[in-house]
Amino acid sequence: MTPLIILYNPWSTPSPKKPLPMSLLALAAMLEGEFDYEIVDANLLPDPVAHILALAQLRPLLAVGFTVMPGPQLNHAVPDAQRLKTALPGVPIIWGGYFPSAHADVALKEDYVDYCIHSQGEQTFLELARVLAYGGALSGLAGLIYKDNGRVKHNPHRALIPLDKLPLWPYHKLPMPHYLHRHYLGNRVGAHHSSYGCPFACNFCAVVGMVNQRWLPESAERAAGVVLRQKAAYGIDAVQFHDMDFFVSEPRAAEFAERLKGQGLAWWALGRVDELMRYSDATWDKLKASGLKMVFSGAESGSDEALARMNKGGQVTVNATLELAKRLRRYDIVPEFSFVLGNPPNPLDDIAATISFIRRLKAINPATEVILYMYTPVPADGTLYDEARALGFHFPDTLADWVSGDWRSFSLRRDPHTPWLDPQLKRSVRDFERVLNAYYPTVTDRRLTGLKRAVLRGLAGWRYHAQVYGYPLELRAFHKLFQYQRPETTGF
């Protein structure tokens, strides 16, 4: 009987809006026609490990491939891998994705993780599957990290593969209606990832270590074709692009917009402040006409000095962010800006400067969505990480520590428990965030009626104008009563 490969997406969110497991679709596309496989999404199943074990009763398993992000997914990947290895000790467990790309040595200390794959994993996973099925040497598999007589061996990194050379994703292997959601963009919103990597080197971003400032985009023709394929097959009326940076190439973005014009689709994507400011008015006209409704950018800080320390590049400045907010207001496109607060070595000054800047930003474009993160170090070279280590920061040495209480919140960048941030300082950020989101309720919340918005703004108004943010108990009570939406990573 032909062995089966399981592509496993550990649980990652309590939200009813389940994310499409795009990393597993990319792997699945490589296996099509050569290996039998099943995609198991823990976000859709009450006991996904039991489901995998039931599949193993029907036919032998060649391997179980996990995709692993820090945070909730890692917290579930660890016990799930332990349970599978106990029940199926002879089945190799392979970890890929962001976490094992950055922390493979920690993962491979455990007897329930057999292999890790670094960075872009499609070809490496396929080649590893062939070795497991037919035999061969592990030493020749670029991008693979594995155990050899008790020692962890890192093979050379694999050269990145242009996306147009990779096969299209097999959506038929998933119950796609479960991944189409209703929110601000539309009633049936799909998802896609049209590029890999990022050409920039922000030193708070771990993607830099995975791709070495490479950016591989799908052609505009292929990206538009994928969207139209989802529209034809599943009736989507909008799409979110989860690229690290969709807008690196203006000609590509303009061509994509031309191909989507007249299709009745809305869309959302991420891009850098400086590159978006370089776009011509003619390109912005095309983007607007194609249905672009929201743009996410990492504004990161209200201080040019802090931006320089983050290695954002000389063209990403506080003034550029303000100008982009003005520009998007003219086009009636909602800007979303994320900020990283509490950067060492002076987190108090950093927070104060960014809060002051956010107030300026909201005055220019009240529709601006603001998403706040606390700074969390990443294993990369650069000023911020070096200063974090000097202040006593270090990553856990074991997976057990990674899934302990403090590190669970660290991975979410909400309450990172870093040594230079005291609880009062972190609480002050969250109190400001609550007042801000009440005084400027998100435009993406369809449930928040005009009357509720007016009441909410009235409750928050005195606090916002007096800059008194501490202990907003009345706003907590209003949110508990009416459950109004606050901006999240993608604004939904």
C-alpha positions in Angstrom: 0.0 0.0 0.0 1.4 3.4 -1.0 2.4 5.5 2.1 0.6 8.7 2.8 2.1 12.1 3.6 0.3 14.3 6.2 0.7 18.1 5.8 -0.3 19.4 9.2 -1.4 22.9 10.2 -1.4 23.1 14.0 -4.1 25.1 15.7 -3.4 28.9 15.5 -6.5 30.9 16.1 -9.8 30.9 18.1 -11.3 33.2 15.5 -14.2 31.8 13.4 -12.4 33.3 10.4 -10.0 30.5 9.8 -6.8 31.4 7.8 -6.1 29.5 4.5 -3.0 27.3 5.2 -1.1 28.7 2.2 2.3 27.3 3.2 0.8 23.7 3.1 -0.9 24.4 -0.3 2.5 25.3 -1.6 4.0 22.0 -0.4 1.0 20.1 -1.7 1.4 21.5 -5.1 4.9 19.9 -5.3 3.6 16.5 -4.2 0.7 16.4 -6.7 1.1 13.4 -9.0 4.0 11.9 -7.2 2.9 11.3 -3.6 -0.5 10.7 -1.9 -1.1 13.3 0.8 -3.7 14.8 3.0 -3.9 18.3 4.4 -5.0 18.3 8.0 -6.0 21.7 9.4 -6.3 21.7 13.2 -8.3 25.0 13.0 -11.2 23.0 11.5 -11.1 19.8 13.6 -11.9 19.1 17.3 -9.1 16.6 17.7 -6.7 16.8 14.7 -4.2 14.3 16.1 -6.9 11.7 16.5 -7.8 12.3 12.9 -4.2 11.7 11.8 -4.0 8.6 13.9 -7.2 7.3 12.3 -5.7 7.9 8.9 -2.6 5.9 10.0 -4.9 3.0 10.8 -6.0 2.9 7.2 -2.6 3.1 5.5 1.1 3.6 6.4 2.3 7.2 6.9 5.5 8.3 5.1 5.9 11.5 7.2 4.0 14.2 9.0 5.0 17.7 7.9 4.2 20.6 10.3 4.1 24.2 9.5 5.1 26.1 12.6 4.8 29.8 13.5 5.7 31.1 17.0 2.8 31.8 19.3 -0.4 29.8 19.5 0.7 27.5 16.6 4.0 26.6 18.3 2.1 26.1 21.6 0.0 23.4 19.9 2.7 22.0 17.6 4.8 20.9 20.5 2.2 18.7 22.3 0.8 17.5 19.0 4.2 16.4 17.8 4.8 14.6 21.1 1.5 12.8 20.9 2.1 11.7 17.3 5.7 10.5 18.0 4.5 8.5 21.0 1.7 6.8 19.0 3.7 6.5 15.7 7.4 6.3 16.7 8.6 5.2 13.3 6.9 8.1 11.4 9.3 11.0 10.7 8.1 14.4 11.9 9.3 17.4 9.8 9.0 21.0 10.9 9.1 23.9 8.4 8.1 27.6 8.5 9.3 30.6 10.4 10.0 29.0 13.8 12.2 26.1 12.7 13.9 28.3 10.2 15.1 30.5 13.1 15.4 28.0 15.9 16.1 24.6 14.3 18.7 23.6 16.9 16.2 24.0 19.7 13.6 22.0 17.9 15.9 19.2 17.0 17.0 18.7 20.6 13.7 17.0 21.0 13.1 13.4 20.1 9.7 14.2 18.6 11.1 16.4 15.8 13.2 14.6 13.2 13.9 17.2 10.5 13.7 21.0 10.0 13.5 22.8 6.7 14.9 26.3 6.4 13.2 29.2 4.5 11.5 28.4 1.2 10.7 24.7 1.7 8.8 23.4 -1.3 11.7 21.7 -3.2 13.5 20.6 0.0 10.3 18.9 1.3 9.8 17.1 -2.0 13.4 15.9 -2.1 13.2 14.8 1.5 10.0 12.8 0.8 11.8 11.1 -2.0 14.7 10.1 0.3 12.3 8.8 2.9 10.3 6.8 0.3 13.1 5.5 -1.9 16.4 6.0 0.0 19.3 8.3 -0.5 21.6 10.7 1.3 20.4 13.5 3.4 23.6 15.4 3.1 22.8 16.5 -0.4 19.4 18.1 0.4 19.9 21.9 0.4 17.9 23.7 3.1 17.6 20.6 5.3 18.6 20.5 9.0 18.7 17.1 10.6 20.3 14.8 13.2 23.3 12.8 12.4 24.5 10.5 15.2 23.2 12.9 17.8 24.6 16.0 16.2 22.5 18.6 14.4 23.7 19.2 10.9 22.8 22.2 8.8 23.0 21.6 5.1 23.7 24.7 2.9 20.8 27.0 2.3 18.8 26.3 -0.9 18.7 29.0 -3.6 15.3 30.6 -3.7 13.1 29.4 -6.6 11.1 32.0 -8.6 7.4 31.5 -7.9 6.3 31.3 -11.5 8.4 28.1 -11.8 6.4 26.5 -9.0 3.1 24.8 -9.6 -0.3 26.4 -8.8 -1.9 25.5 -5.5 -4.4 22.5 -5.3 -7.3 24.2 -3.7 -9.4 21.1 -4.4 -7.6 19.4 -1.5 -9.2 21.8 1.0 -12.8 22.7 2.0 -12.4 26.2 0.5 -15.8 27.6 1.7 -14.5 27.4 5.3 -11.7 29.9 4.4 -13.9 32.5 2.8 -15.1 35.1 5.2 -17.2 38.2 5.4 -15.7 41.5 6.6 -15.0 45.0 5.5 -13.6 44.1 2.1 -16.5 41.9 1.0 -18.8 39.0 1.7 -16.6 36.2 0.4 -13.0 37.2 0.9 -10.3 35.0 -0.4 -6.5 35.0 0.4 -3.3 34.7 -1.6 0.4 35.1 -1.1 1.9 36.4 -4.4 5.5 36.9 -3.4 8.2 35.4 -1.2 10.6 37.3 1.0 11.5 41.0 1.2 14.3 43.1 -0.3 14.8 45.2 2.9 16.8 44.5 6.1 14.8 45.9 9.1 16.7 44.6 12.1 13.6 43.7 14.1 12.3 41.3 11.4 13.4 37.6 11.3 12.5 37.3 7.6 15.8 38.9 6.8 17.6 35.8 8.0 15.4 33.6 6.0 15.7 35.2 2.6 18.8 37.5 2.7 17.0 40.5 1.3 15.6 38.5 -1.7 12.1 39.2 -3.0 10.5 36.7 -5.5 7.2 37.8 -6.9 4.7 36.0 -9.1 4.2 37.8 -12.3 1.3 40.2 -12.4 -0.4 37.8 -14.9 -0.1 34.8 -12.7 -1.2 36.7 -9.5 -4.2 38.1 -11.2 -5.0 34.7 -12.7 -5.0 33.1 -9.2 -7.5 35.7 -8.0 -9.7 35.3 -11.0 -9.5 31.5 -10.5 -10.7 31.9 -6.9 -13.5 34.1 -8.2 -14.6 31.6 -10.8 -14.4 28.5 -8.6 -15.5 29.9 -5.2 -17.3 33.2 -5.8 -14.9 35.5 -4.0 -15.7 39.2 -4.1 -12.4 40.3 -2.5 -8.9 39.1 -1.7 -6.3 39.7 0.9 -2.6 39.5 -0.1 -0.4 38.2 2.8 2.9 39.1 1.1 5.6 40.6 3.2 5.6 43.4 0.6 3.2 43.3 -2.3 4.3 46.7 -3.7 8.0 46.4 -4.3 7.6 46.7 -8.1 5.5 49.6 -9.3 5.2 48.2 -12.9 4.0 44.9 -11.5 1.5 46.5 -9.2 0.2 48.7 -12.1 -0.2 45.7 -14.4 -1.9 43.7 -11.7 -4.3 46.5 -11.2 -5.1 46.8 -14.9 -5.8 43.0 -15.0 -8.3 43.3 -12.1 -10.1 46.4 -13.3 -13.7 45.8 -13.9 -13.8 42.5 -12.1 -15.8 43.8 -9.2 -13.2 42.7 -6.6 -11.9 44.6 -3.6 -8.4 43.9 -2.3 -5.9 44.5 0.5 -2.1 44.3 0.6 1.0 45.3 2.5 3.7 47.8 1.3 6.5 50.0 2.6 5.8 53.7 3.2 8.7 54.9 1.0 7.9 52.8 -2.0 4.2 53.7 -1.9 5.1 57.4 -1.8 7.3 56.9 -4.9 4.3 55.6 -6.9 3.0 58.0 -9.6 -0.5 59.4 -9.5 -1.3 57.4 -12.6 -0.4 54.1 -10.8 -2.6 55.2 -7.8 -5.4 55.9 -10.2 -5.1 52.3 -11.5 -4.9 50.8 -8.0 -8.0 52.6 -6.9 -9.9 51.6 -10.1 -8.9 48.0 -9.6 -10.6 47.8 -6.2 -7.7 48.5 -3.8 -9.5 49.3 -0.5 -6.9 49.1 2.2 -3.1 49.3 2.5 -1.0 48.0 5.4 2.4 49.6 6.1 4.9 49.3 8.9 5.2 52.9 10.2 7.0 51.4 13.2 7.9 54.5 15.2 7.2 58.2 15.7 10.9 59.0 15.8 13.3 59.2 12.8 16.1 58.3 15.2 14.3 55.1 16.1 13.6 54.3 12.5 17.3 54.6 11.7 18.1 52.3 14.5 15.7 49.8 13.1 17.5 50.0 9.7 14.3 51.0 8.0 16.2 52.9 5.4 16.6 56.7 4.9 13.4 57.2 2.9 11.1 55.8 5.7 10.6 58.8 7.9 7.8 60.1 10.1 7.0 62.8 7.5 6.7 60.2 4.7 4.2 58.3 6.8 2.1 61.5 7.3 2.3 62.2 3.6 1.1 58.6 2.8 -1.8 59.0 5.2 -2.8 62.2 3.3 -2.4 60.6 -0.1 -4.6 57.6 0.8 -7.2 59.9 2.2 -7.4 61.6 -1.2 -8.0 58.2 -2.8 -10.4 57.0 -0.2 -8.2 54.0 0.6 -7.9 53.1 4.3 -4.3 53.1 5.6 -3.3 50.6 8.3 0.0 51.4 10.1 1.7 49.2 12.6 4.0 50.5 15.3 6.7 48.7 17.4 6.9 50.3 20.8 9.2 50.0 23.8 12.5 49.7 21.8 15.7 49.6 23.9 17.6 51.3 25.3 15.1 54.0 26.2 11.6 52.4 26.0 9.8 55.2 27.8 11.0 57.9 25.4 10.3 55.6 22.5 6.7 55.0 23.6 6.1 58.7 24.3 7.4 59.8 20.9 5.3 57.2 19.0 2.1 58.0 20.9 2.5 61.7 20.1 3.1 60.8 16.5 0.0 58.6 16.3 -2.1 61.6 17.5 -0.7 63.7 14.6 -1.4 60.8 12.2 -5.1 60.5 13.3 -5.6 64.3 12.9 -4.5 64.1 9.3 -6.5 60.9 8.4 -9.0 59.8 11.1 -9.7 56.6 9.1 -6.2 55.4 9.7 -6.0 52.0 11.4 -3.3 51.8 14.1 -1.9 48.4 15.3 0.5 48.5 18.2 3.1 45.9 19.1 5.6 45.8 21.8 9.2 45.2 20.6 10.3 41.6 20.7 13.9 40.7 19.6 14.5 38.4 16.7 17.7 36.3 16.1 19.3 38.7 13.7 22.3 40.9 13.6 21.7 44.6 14.3 21.6 47.3 16.9 18.3 46.4 18.5 19.1 42.7 19.1 22.5 43.5 20.4 21.1 46.0 22.9 18.4 43.6 23.9 21.0 41.0 24.8 23.1 43.5 26.7 20.0 44.2 28.8 19.6 40.6 29.7 17.5 39.1 26.9 18.0 35.6 25.6 15.9 33.1 23.7 14.8 29.8 25.4 17.0 26.8 25.0 14.2 24.2 24.9 10.8 23.9 23.3 9.3 23.3 26.8 10.5 26.9 27.7 9.2 28.2 24.4 5.7 27.1 25.3 5.8 28.2 28.9 3.6 31.0 30.1 5.8 34.1 29.5 7.0 33.0 26.1 3.4 32.4 24.8 2.7 36.1 25.1 6.2 37.0 23.9 5.5 35.4 20.5 2.4 37.5 20.0 4.2 40.8 20.6 1.4 41.9 22.9 3.1 41.3 26.4 6.6 40.1 25.6 8.0 40.1 29.2 11.2 41.6 28.1 13.5 42.8 30.9 13.5 46.5 30.0 9.7 46.8 30.0 8.1 47.1 33.4 4.4 46.1 33.7 3.2 49.7 34.2 4.8 50.8 31.0 3.2 48.0 29.0 -0.2 48.8 30.7 0.1 52.5 29.7 0.5 51.4 26.0 -2.6 49.2 26.2 -4.6 52.0 28.0 -3.7 54.5 25.2 -4.6 51.9 22.6 -8.1 51.4 24.2 -8.7 55.2 24.3 -7.5 55.7 20.8 -9.7 52.9 19.4 -12.7 54.3 21.2 -12.2 57.9 20.1 -11.5 56.7 16.5 -13.6 53.6 16.1 -12.4 51.5 13.1 -14.2 52.1 9.9 -14.0 48.3 9.2 -16.5 47.4 11.8 -19.8 46.8 10.1 -21.6 46.2 13.4 -20.8 49.5 15.0 -23.8 51.7 14.1 -23.7 55.5 14.0 -25.3 55.8 17.4 -22.9 53.4 19.0 -20.0 55.2 17.4 -21.2 58.5 18.7 -21.6 57.1 22.3 -18.2 55.5 22.1 -16.5 58.7 20.9 -18.3 60.7 23.6 -17.1 58.4 26.3 -13.5 58.6 25.1 -13.4 62.2 24.0 -12.4 63.8 27.3 -9.7 61.3 27.8 -8.2 61.7 24.3 -8.2 65.5 24.4 -6.8 65.7 28.0 -4.4 62.8 27.2 -5.5 60.9 30.3 -5.3 57.3 29.2 -4.9 55.4 32.5 -7.4 52.8 33.7 -10.2 53.4 31.1 -12.7 51.2 33.0 -15.7 52.8 31.3 -14.4 51.9 27.9 -13.7 48.4 29.0 -17.3 48.1 30.1 -18.6 49.5 26.8 -16.5 47.0 24.9 -17.6 44.1 27.0 -21.3 45.1 26.5 -21.2 45.9 22.8 -18.1 43.9 21.6 -17.0 46.5 19.1 -14.1 45.6 16.8 -10.6 47.0 17.3 -7.9 47.0 14.7 -5.9 43.8 14.5 -3.0 42.7 12.2 -5.0 42.9 9.0 -7.7 45.3 10.3 -10.4 42.6 10.6 
